[in-house]
Amino acid sequence: MHSLSKNIHAIVLTLAFAVAIAGFTASGAVAQATKLVFEERAADSKVAQEFETNGRIEIS
C-alpha cells in the first residue's frame, strides 16, 4: 500500500511539472526571454568605437 501511495505521488508530481512546463511554453515567456538575450548580444556587438582625428575620415 505504501508503494502504491509513493507511485501515485510520483505520477501527480510528474504531471504537475509537465503542466507547468507546458503553460510556461505556451505563454511565450521562453520566446520573449530568448529574444531579449539575442537582442542584447546583438546590441553589444554594435558598440561604436570613438577616436580623435585632425583630418578627414572616409568610411566605406
C-alpha positions in Angstrom: 0.0 0.0 0.0 2.9 2.4 0.8 4.5 1.6 -2.5 1.2 2.4 -4.3 1.0 5.8 -2.5 4.6 6.7 -3.5 3.8 5.8 -7.1 0.7 8.0 -7.1 2.6 10.9 -5.6 5.4 10.5 -8.2 2.8 10.5 -11.0 1.0 13.5 -9.7 4.3 15.4 -9.2 5.4 14.5 -12.8 2.1 15.7 -14.2 2.3 18.9 -12.2 5.8 19.6 -13.7 4.5 18.7 -17.2 1.6 21.1 -16.9 3.8 23.9 -15.5 6.3 23.5 -18.4 3.5 23.4 -21.0 1.9 26.5 -19.5 5.3 28.3 -19.4 6.0 27.4 -23.0 2.5 28.4 -24.2 2.7 31.8 -22.6 5.5 32.8 -24.9 7.9 33.5 -22.0 10.6 31.3 -23.5 10.4 33.1 -26.8 10.5 36.5 -25.1 13.5 35.6 -23.0 15.3 34.2 -26.0 14.6 37.3 -28.0 15.8 39.6 -25.2 19.1 37.6 -24.8 19.8 37.7 -28.5 18.9 41.4 -28.9 21.2 42.3 -26.0 24.0 40.4 -27.6 23.4 42.0 -31.0 23.4 45.4 -29.3 26.7 44.6 -27.6 28.3 43.7 -31.0 27.4 47.1 -32.4 29.3 49.2 -29.9 30.8 52.2 -31.6 34.5 53.0 -31.3 35.4 56.6 -30.7 38.7 58.1 -31.7 40.1 61.6 -32.3 41.4 62.8 -35.6 42.7 66.0 -37.2 41.8 65.1 -40.8 39.1 63.8 -42.9 37.8 60.2 -42.4 36.2 58.1 -45.1 34.1 55.1 -44.1 33.2 52.6 -46.7 
